[in-house]
Amino acid sequence: MTAENQSHASCAVPGERKSHHSDKTKNNLISRLNRIEGQIRGVKGLIEKDTYCDDVLNQISSIQSALNGVGKLLLEHHMKSCVIERIQEGDDEVISELLVTMHKLMK
């Protein structure tokens, strides 16, 4: 098996599956998560300062929206890479896995 095939096969082997995002995608996700991490620390600070509840709740809403954006981006890349590859390899179980994940994301 070539190194390229091993990379793709790792997506289909339970317990050994790994994503294979481009550096651009990975950096985008990490950058977004770093901003979200900062927002969370900011909310913690607001609570420590006894900031008005409505202001804190608005910040929490903003964080939830940002997390949803990360989830949508990750889901899109997952569908365009791992899901397609596993279907092409004849692994239709990936559809059930994807549906479970989407239901969790839409709670």
Secondary structure, 3 states (H helix, E strand, C coil): CCHHHHHHHCCCCCCCCCCCCCHHHHHHHHHHHHHHHHHHHHHHHHHHCCCCHHHHHHHHHHHHHHHHHHHHHHHHHHHHHHHHHHHHCCCCHHHHHHHHHHHHHCC
